[in-house]
Amino acid sequence: MHKTAGYHRIHAEGRSHQLRRRIALEAARLISEHGIRDFRMAKRKAAQHIGVSDEGFLPRNREIEEALREHQRLFRADEQPHALRTRREAARDAMHFLDRFEPRLVGAVLEGTADTHSPVSLHVFDDSPESVAGFLHDHGIAFETRARVFRLDRTRSGEFPVLLFTADDVPMDVTVFPRDALRQAPLDPVSERPQQRASLAQVETLLTETM
């Protein structure tokens, strides 16, 4: 009986792994081909497509990120590196422009998974969000204002203004944090650790290293 129970457990674990893998690959396809940037939404849609309703089979965000990198290597090897570099160059230019607000690059453009659907995501810092909006307005840049909730740590969340605009046909997604938030990044939705952020100097180095 012990051997039979062990077999069934191993079989169940193998089936669970296969389903998680299938959902992760389908989520990666949805992200890459349809521009879905929310991993939670992508994996739920992927599970629905595959016909899985048990949330216990949903992959972790890290598994989806790994599947996305694999998908890009297999199916977007020609266009994805160009899209990534274009966005990193646009990020550098935008960070020069927004220099007074100490911009930091975050997200897919920094991590290397950006594609033609990806915006350049920046964090900027000022105790008055209106100052950033006014700066864009004074330079004739049309933008939309949204709000987004970030997890600040394991127990705290906060809502912050987001300014959306386009520069040289590349979408920009700029979140305004108070200046003291420069010391502590919000949690990354994939790793649940403080989000990786890059300064202008680091972005310029990254571009030089990948030429």
RAPE-V372416 format. One record per pair of residues at least 24 apart in sequence whose C-alpha atoms are under 10 Angstrom apart, sorted by the first residue. I is the first residue (numbers start at 1). J is the second residue. Records with the same first field share a line. If there is no record, write none. Layout:
I = J  J
This chain:
15 = 57
16 = 56  57  58  59
17 = 57  58  59
18 = 57
19 = 47  50  52  57  58  59
20 = 47  52  56  57  58  59  60  63  64
21 = 57  58  59  63  64  67
22 = 46  47  50  57  58  59  67
23 = 47  48  49  50  51  52  57  58  59  63  64  67
24 = 58  59  60  61  62  63  64  65  66  67  68
25 = 59  63  64  65  66  67  68  70  71
26 = 50  64  67  68  71
27 = 59  63  64  65  67  68
28 = 63  64  65  66  67  68  69  70  71  72
29 = 64  67  68  71  72  75
30 = 68
31 = 64  65  68  71  115  117  118
32 = 68  69  71  72  75  76  80  113  114  115  116  117  118
33 = 76  115  116  117
34 = 117
35 = 115  116  117  118
36 = 117  118
37 = 108  114  117  118  119
38 = 189
39 = 64  65  189  190
40 = 64  189  190
60 = 190  191
61 = 189  190  191  192
62 = 189  190  191  192
63 = 190
64 = 190
65 = 108  113  190
66 = 113
68 = 113  114
69 = 112  113  114
72 = 113  114  115
76 = 115
79 = 115  116
80 = 112  113  114  115  116
81 = 112  113  114  115  116  210
82 = 114  115  116
83 = 109  113  114  115  116  117  118  170
84 = 108  109  110  111  112  113  114  115  116  118  120
85 = 109  112  114  115  206  207  210  211
86 = 114  115  116  168  170
87 = 114  115  116  118  119  120  121  170  171  172
88 = 112  114  120  203  204  206  207
89 = 120  203  204  207
90 = 119  120  167  168  169  170  171  172
91 = 119  120  121  122  167  170  172  200  203  204
92 = 120  199  200  201  202  203  204  207
93 = 167  200  204
94 = 120  122  167  172  200
95 = 122  123  124  199  200  201  203
96 = 200
97 = 136
98 = 122  124  125  132  135  136
99 = 124  199  200
100 = 124  125  126  132
101 = 125  126  127  131  132  176  177  179
102 = 126  179  182  199  200
103 = 174  175  176  182  197  198  199  200
104 = 174  175  182  196  197  198  199  200  201  202  203
105 = 174  196  197  198  199  200  202  203
106 = 174  188  195  196  197  198  199
107 = 188  189  195  196  197  198
110 = 196  197  198  202  203  206
111 = 196  197
116 = 170
117 = 170  171
118 = 170  171  172  173
119 = 164  165  166  170  171  172  173  174
120 = 164  166  167  170  171  172  173  174
121 = 162  164  171  172  173  174  175
122 = 162  163  172  173  174  175  176  197  198  199
123 = 162  173  174  175  176  177  181  182  185  197  198  199
124 = 162  174  175  176  177  178  179  181  182
125 = 175  176  177  178  179  180  181  182
126 = 176  177  178  179  180  181  182
127 = 176  177  178  179  180  181
128 = 176  177  178  179
129 = 160  161  162  163  175  176  177  178
130 = 161  176
131 = 176
132 = 163  174  175  176
133 = 161  162  163  176
136 = 163  165
141 = 165  166  167
142 = 166
143 = 172  173
144 = 173
145 = 173  174  175
146 = 173  174  175
147 = 175  176
148 = 175
150 = 185  186  187  188  189
151 = 185  186  187  188  189  192  194
152 = 181  184  185  186  187  188  193  194  195
153 = 184  185  186  187  188  192  193  194
154 = 186  187  192  193
156 = 186
157 = 186  187
158 = 186
